[in-house]
């Protein structure tokens, strides 16, 4: 599992997928979310605008990213 250092209070799911290189381009990120391939804290998430906060974990396939506070 890798860590993503969150700046601010939250980040959207689509933005995290692009920023962490889990899904590459924005179009691919949207398609993965719409297909139900993305899990947030173990639950399937289909809202690309879902707000993620420190402590949330996002999974796409075998890849996992945990959001941590920026130091």
RODO-2510 file (C-alpha; in nm, 4 decimals, decimal comma):
residues 71
     n   res          X          Y          Z
     1     x     0,0000     0,0000     0,0000
     2     x     0,1294     0,3418    -0,0890
     3     x     0,0582     0,6702     0,0841
     4     x    -0,0714     0,9917    -0,0687
     5     x    -0,0035     1,3114     0,1249
     6     x    -0,3225     1,5166     0,1259
     7     x    -0,3031     1,8941     0,1178
     8     x    -0,6121     2,0603     0,2558
     9     x    -0,9273     1,9025     0,3965
    10     x    -1,0267     1,6721     0,1112
    11     x    -0,9701     1,5592    -0,2463
    12     x    -1,2130     1,4063    -0,4950
    13     x    -1,1863     1,0427    -0,5949
    14     x    -1,1225     1,1246    -0,9601
    15     x    -0,8451     1,3699    -0,8670
    16     x    -0,6778     1,1098    -0,6441
    17     x    -0,6839     0,8445    -0,9157
    18     x    -0,5136     1,0851    -1,1563
    19     x    -0,2654     1,2296    -0,9031
    20     x    -0,1575     0,8910    -0,7688
    21     x    -0,1277     0,7364    -1,1188
    22     x    -0,3743     0,4608    -1,0284
    23     x    -0,5829     0,5244    -1,3390
    24     x    -0,3671     0,7485    -1,5550
    25     x    -0,5675     0,9915    -1,7681
    26     x    -0,8913     1,1504    -1,6534
    27     x    -1,1010     0,9588    -1,9050
    28     x    -0,9682     0,6255    -1,7790
    29     x    -1,0254     0,7326    -1,4172
    30     x    -1,3894     0,8185    -1,4928
    31     x    -1,4401     0,4868    -1,6734
    32     x    -1,2919     0,2847    -1,3850
    33     x    -1,5132     0,4647    -1,1331
    34     x    -1,8283     0,4226    -1,3469
    35     x    -1,7520     0,0521    -1,3948
    36     x    -1,7466    -0,0038    -1,0182
    37     x    -1,3800    -0,1033    -1,0190
    38     x    -1,2823     0,1421    -0,7435
    39     x    -1,3296     0,0788    -0,3725
    40     x    -1,3156     0,3404    -0,0975
    41     x    -1,2667     0,1973     0,2501
    42     x    -1,3671    -0,1452     0,1170
    43     x    -1,6931    -0,0305    -0,0472
    44     x    -1,7531     0,0107    -0,4225
    45     x    -1,7691     0,3813    -0,5067
    46     x    -1,9176     0,5101    -0,8335
    47     x    -1,9194     0,8849    -0,7582
    48     x    -1,6152     1,0514    -0,9126
    49     x    -1,6713     1,3585    -0,6946
    50     x    -1,6649     1,1558    -0,3703
    51     x    -1,4709     1,3586    -0,1139
    52     x    -1,1763     1,1705     0,0346
    53     x    -1,0188     1,2682     0,3626
    54     x    -0,7184     1,1666     0,5712
    55     x    -0,7551     0,8032     0,6772
    56     x    -0,9469     0,6911     0,3674
    57     x    -0,8110     0,4041     0,1599
    58     x    -0,8730     0,3695    -0,2137
    59     x    -0,8235     0,0456    -0,4050
    60     x    -0,8182    -0,0218    -0,7781
    61     x    -0,7331    -0,3798    -0,8617
    62     x    -0,4387    -0,4840    -0,6450
    63     x    -0,3168    -0,1250    -0,5969
    64     x    -0,4087     0,0564    -0,2747
    65     x    -0,3524     0,4148    -0,1692
    66     x    -0,3989     0,5490     0,1826
    67     x    -0,4507     0,9211     0,2388
    68     x    -0,2303     1,0715     0,5086
    69     x    -0,1891     1,4288     0,6305
    70     x     0,0854     1,6283     0,4676
    71     x     0,3702     1,6906     0,7094
***
